[in-house]
Structures are given as structure tokens and as C-alpha cells.
């Protein structure tokens, strides 16, 4: 039986540093040839939180927003995609693993020039069908001359799952099962891997076999958790629930998980396993303030370990296993 660690089970050990200022740290990340993010933040495709306004604003701030797939009809969905497209910022869209989605893309893609990522948004990235769909999507994008669009897949939480999705044709893989703050998968199914251990295992696969971009998805409540995810091996962090606290979000006071009863009642006639919750969340800060907080926290951490960029942060970081009180006493 393996021992697993979550992000809050670890702290980064400080060391001698010749990086004397946060201003000397470069936290840009390349996710495809020539496409860089100024900040390693991706907005999760969550209905009721991440809408067109937040995606456009996050793109202007140097991150990446992914538009959710939970629309009652494709007309409204396409209208929102065109709204983002007209803003001129780079963005991504989420699709399901239904084969009808390829037909939707076939009609849509000729009119889109700023789309950078297609996220095949499912909870379980381990099924044979899902891998086959990723391969079909990869083949389709190649056939229509849009192979520069990056496929984002997931979710998985093991090296074997990570490798499976890479070999199926994706370049960005979401790591984390049952990790999100609105997700109850672990309580309902007993399935999951602590996030720190999942990132370490997947990073080893990425470096040893295939180069890919690893996204730490879910559970990022504090900037220090984002820093540790990046230091352990993630290239990007994906945030969702925390963005509901920003004025730019679609939050109307209550947010819910994408496998919650609330969303299933809106979208489906047949309600199956409920693996998400809802909660009340107030808007308290601007998206810029949130992004700046994470950005400067990452840069600050880099000065503690002598890292001038994210690659050096991963290389230079050493960890110590701690108890919860080592972190909790510093929270307000």
C-alpha cells in the first residue's frame, strides 16, 4: 500500500539564493509552439463561475480561460464563443466526449482564429472510450489543418493514466480526481490520489517518456498551494471555485460542482451519481487582484530557493513533510 501526500502535507525548504528580487523572476509558461502564458493560471470550465467576461479578462492578464460546455443549446454556446473570439484574446473551449461534438466543431472552427485549446471535459479520463475519442479529435484537427490547437484531457491522478492520455493524442493533461472544493467524488466513490503524490508521479512520466504539459486541477484555495503544485512538477494550475469570489465571475451567490444535483437537473433527464455540492460564495475581489496575489506569491517563493523561472523552481525545491498546524497557524 502506497503512502500519499496532499499539498498541505508539505512545505518547501528555503535555501541560499542569488535571486535577490521578485522582479527578476520569470513565470511565463509555454503550452504550445509560440504560445506562452504570462501567468500559469487556467480557469476551469465551470458553469456559473467562468463565463465570457472572466475568460476575456483573464486572457488580458496573461492567463487562459476555458469556456464550459453546459449549454442547453448550441446556438447560445456558439454566441458566447464568438463573443470571446471577437475580443481578440486567446482562449479555450470545453467539449464533451460525445461524437456529436465533432460535428459542432466542424461548423465552428472555420470562424475561429484565436482558439488555442480544446478541453475534452470529463471526470474520468481512464476509460477506453475516452482515449479513443481523444485520438479521433486529434486526427480530426490534423485533417482540417488545425493541428496547432492543443488538446486538453483528463482527469487522471496516476502516471499510468497520464501516459495513456498522452499517447492518445493530448498535449495538456489535467491531474486531480476528487480534488475540487465542489467535488464529492472521494466521499461518494472512495476513489482518488492525494494531489502532491499525483503530481510527482505524473511529472516522472512526463520527463521519462513523453514531454507534455501537466495541469494541477482542483483544490487551490491559497497561493502557497499553487506554488507547491508548480514546484512539485505541474506546469500550470487550474482554478475554479476560488474564481467565484471575483467580481468578473458569473457567480450569482451560489456555485455548484459540475457533477452536482443542481447542474444535472438543468442539463439531463436522467440523474445518476451525484458527486458535487453547492455552496454560497460572495464576490470580494477583482480578478486582477487574485491573479496578482498568485503571481507575486510564486515569484516570492522563487527568491527563497534561488529560482529565476518555473523550471528552476521545480529543480531547486526540496520538501519537508509537515503536520497541518505548520500551515494552518498562518491562515486568517
Phi, psi and omega in degrees: 000130182282155170263129181243151181231140175263172183298325181281358175274357188229153168226152177273133181276126178289156179210173178304139185221137173256010173265104193267351183215144174300331181294343181270004185258131179253116182250022177292151180225132177268124180250350171199172184303113177081358179250112183245145168259134178289330175231142187276053185239128176240132178275127182293144181283074184249119176298139180087356178231302186259102178243191186298318182298314181294320181297316180296315181295317180295322176298321178292332180274357175103004177257197182224129176253142178244121179284134182292169184253004190268072177248149179284339176208156183284343177295309179295324179296312180296323180299318179291323178297317178296326178297317178292317181304317182292342180288339179088358180271160176280147186201175174227163175231151176260144174228163173274179178265020175283140182295339178294339180294331178294326175293320177298316179296322182299322178284329189274315192302324180300341183260004185242127178243340184261358179290132182245334188223138167245120181259117175274101197266099174225164179276327186243105182270014186263350188284152178298320181299318182296315178299320178295323179293319178302317179296319178297319179294318178300314179297320181295313181299323178294320184291332181259012176074025180240038182291349176287343175287128185271138177267126174256129182231179181131175014254147173226171182215018179222160178298322180296317177295321179300311180297321180302316182286326177296314181288343176280343175126004180268156179248335177244129182234129179275127182251124177142120175235123182073018187269334186291154183287342177252016183251135179241023182302318182295321179291323184278323187248341185074013184256139175157170175223133176306139194297320180299315180295321179297317181296315181301314183294319181288324177298321179299321178293317182299316183282330185274334187234305187225140174278131180203171178257124184258127180249119174279111190248113170105146172080009180275098181259326182239151180303324180299329176292322176297316179301312182294323176299317179292320181292329180284339178143354177289145174270328182221159171244143176249128182237148180224286186303319181299329180292341177296341179280353182269151181295335183278353183283167177274003182307125177255016179121331178229130178242159185213154178289160183282358173240022182278165176299320183301313182288321180296324177294326179287324194256331191230150174280328184253107180274125182250221184298126178266110184235033177212161182235170173239156178203156178276133181222131177263155177270124187230349185208163178277157177298322179299317179297321180294313180297317179298321180299313179292317182302310183284336174292320176296313180299320179297315178301322180298324179292337179284340184236013176070040182247129179261356177203178185290327177297319178290328175300315178296318183291323189268347187280129169244146187242153172236137178281131186228168171272165183300330182293339179294336180252319187298330185290343180267002181263147181266000000 
